Amino acid sequence: MQRKPQRRRQALRATWRLGLPAFALVFFITTVAHAGDIVVEQTVTPRTPIFVGLSSSGTLSATVRNDGTAMVPVATLRAFAPSLPNPPVWTFGLSASPRCSQMRFVQVPTSGLVTFPAWEFDVTDLAPGDSVSCEYSLNRGPTAVSDLQLVFNVVTPANDPGPMGNQATWVAGSLTHLELAVSEACDVPATATSRTMRVSLSNRGPTGLNDVSFGACLDNFSPAFRINGNVPDGCGSGNLLPFICLDAAIGWTIASLDAGETKSCLLRLETLQQPNSGRDPFSITFREPYRSGPLQVLDLEPDGGGALVSLATASTCAVATPVHIPSSGIAWIIATICSILIVAVARSVYLKA
């Protein structure tokens, strides 16, 4: 008689074990099928420029769209700005769209005692397929010496299912774009243990710069050769100051680079006396931020890959190929020269007579 309650409990447990996964699956499918999917768009990718001088204003425009299948009452977008003082030297004007809230400057708490400054704005009542264009004036104060990068992420709704489309980046300020190229210096003779590379730095503008640095961190990936900048027309001694690295760095600095200007210098790659397991080819790149007088300037489209220098790859310089003349051709040339000499001698004798 005591077995019936025990059997009932076992039956209830079996039903619960079977029913909970089924309930969770149904809940998951329902949540995904009826979720809002917020996408934020920018004018230019990967970083939309906003050119703003000191004590001037620009415009930030963003389109926020709901690609999901459910209504989103409020979508919140946030961009951290940890380098800004409080109150910030960059400020936002009022929004012209009634469905876009005013940009607010907030302090976002972390799990510890540290807070990070950020900007936030909300977009309301986004039906499935609906989009809203938000536009804000961005004002740069007279003491805003640094260009600004804004990476807006969707933070509400927290369970947004489309992470690939809910981030957008703007850069604001003086701005410029630098290009770095490396080629073999064929006018400098190579040896069995060295090769000379020419590093070219181009400023595509619009802002002229001073103290342009390039190089690389050496954290666990040093080059397999020595880089010598103390050569004629060289880049100079490697300078460790422009780079903040975990281990060590090598870098060089060009004193100035105006908008539209290209400068170059030489680096000689030399075989190490004690070979190591370093990299070849080895990558060098620019170091942001750049400087224009007292201003810190960001690159409109930084080149994360850098340029490669190599001692092991085949030379790109053309080698003069000796001209091969067949033996029959040589005999013809000798006969022709002899004929010319005979004619010249005969002519000379005739004129004297």
Secondary structure, 3 states (H helix, E strand, C coil): CCHHHHHHHHHHHHHHHHHHHHHHHHHHHHHHHCCCCEEEECCCCCCEEEECCCCCEEEEEEEEEECCCCCEEEEEEEEECCCCCCCCCEEECCCCCCCECCCEEEEEECCCCCEEEEEEEEEEEECCCCEEEEEEEEEECCCCCECEEEEEEEEECCCCCCHHHCEEEEEEECCECEEEEEEECCCCCCECCEEEEEEEEEECCCCCEEEEEEEEECCCCCECEEEECCCCCECCCCCCCCCCCCCCEEEEEEEEECCCCEEEEEEEEEECCCCCCCECCEEEEECCCEEECCEEECECCCCCCCEEECCCCCCCCCCCCCCCCCHHHHHHHHHHHHHHHHHHHHHHHHHHC
